[in-house]
Amino acid sequence: MNVEKIQKINKLAKTLKDTGMAKTMDEAVKMAEKMIAKGEEALQEEIEKEESFEEEEKKEPFILKKPEKKSEEVQEEISDVEEEE
C-alpha cells in the first residue's frame, strides 16, 4: 500500500472516529478501507463506461440530421389541425 493511500485511510478513519461513526480506531480503519475501495471501484467503473462510450462513438458517430420540415411548416400544420377541431 502506498503512502498516499495510507494517509487517506488514516484521515478518513480519524474523521469516522471523531464523529462517532466508529467506536474504535480499529473499526474506523476497517470502515475507511472499505469506503475508499468502493470509491476507487466506482471511479474505475466510470472510467470504463467513458472509454466504452468513446469506442462506440468512433464506430458509429452521432450525426445531427437536418429537420425534414422547417418550423414554419410545422406551425402551419398545427394551425390547420386546430382549425379543424
C-alpha positions in Angstrom: 0.0 0.0 0.0 1.4 3.4 -0.9 1.9 6.3 1.4 -0.9 8.4 -0.1 -3.5 5.7 0.3 -2.4 5.1 4.0 -2.8 8.8 4.6 -6.2 8.9 3.1 -7.3 5.9 5.2 -5.9 7.4 8.4 -7.6 10.8 7.7 -10.9 9.2 7.0 -10.6 6.8 9.9 -9.9 9.7 12.3 -13.0 11.6 11.0 -15.1 8.4 11.4 -13.9 8.0 15.0 -14.2 11.7 15.8 -17.8 11.9 14.5 -18.8 8.7 16.4 -19.5 6.6 13.3 -16.9 4.2 14.6 -16.4 3.2 18.2 -12.7 2.3 18.0 -9.9 3.4 15.7 -9.5 -0.2 14.5 -13.1 -0.2 13.4 -12.7 3.2 11.8 -9.7 2.0 9.8 -11.6 -1.0 8.5 -14.6 1.2 7.6 -12.3 3.7 5.9 -10.5 1.0 3.9 -13.9 -0.3 2.6 -15.2 3.2 1.8 -12.0 4.1 -0.2 -12.0 0.8 -2.0 -15.7 1.3 -3.0 -14.9 4.8 -4.2 -12.0 3.6 -6.3 -14.1 0.8 -7.8 -16.9 3.3 -8.7 -14.3 5.6 -10.2 -12.8 2.8 -12.3 -16.3 1.8 -13.5 -17.0 5.4 -14.6 -13.7 5.4 -16.5 -14.5 2.2 -18.2 -18.0 3.5 -19.2 -16.5 6.6 -20.7 -13.9 4.6 -22.6 -16.6 2.3 -23.9 -18.8 5.2 -24.9 -15.8 6.8 -26.8 -15.2 3.5 -28.6 -18.8 3.2 -29.6 -18.8 6.8 -30.8 -15.8 6.1 -33.0 -17.6 3.2 -34.6 -20.9 5.0 -35.1 -20.7 8.7 -34.5 -23.8 10.6 -33.6 -24.8 12.8 -36.5 -27.4 15.5 -36.3 -29.7 15.4 -39.2 -31.3 18.4 -40.7 -35.1 18.5 -40.0 -37.2 17.5 -42.9 -39.7 20.3 -42.3 -39.0 23.9 -41.3 -40.5 25.2 -38.2 -42.9 27.5 -40.1 -44.3 24.4 -42.0 -44.8 22.6 -38.7 -46.6 25.6 -37.2 -48.9 25.8 -40.2 -49.8 22.2 -39.8 -50.6 22.7 -36.1 -52.8 25.7 -37.0 -54.6 23.6 -39.7 -55.3 20.9 -37.2 -56.5 23.3 -34.6 -58.9 25.0 -37.1 -60.4 21.6 -38.0 -61.3 20.9 -34.4 
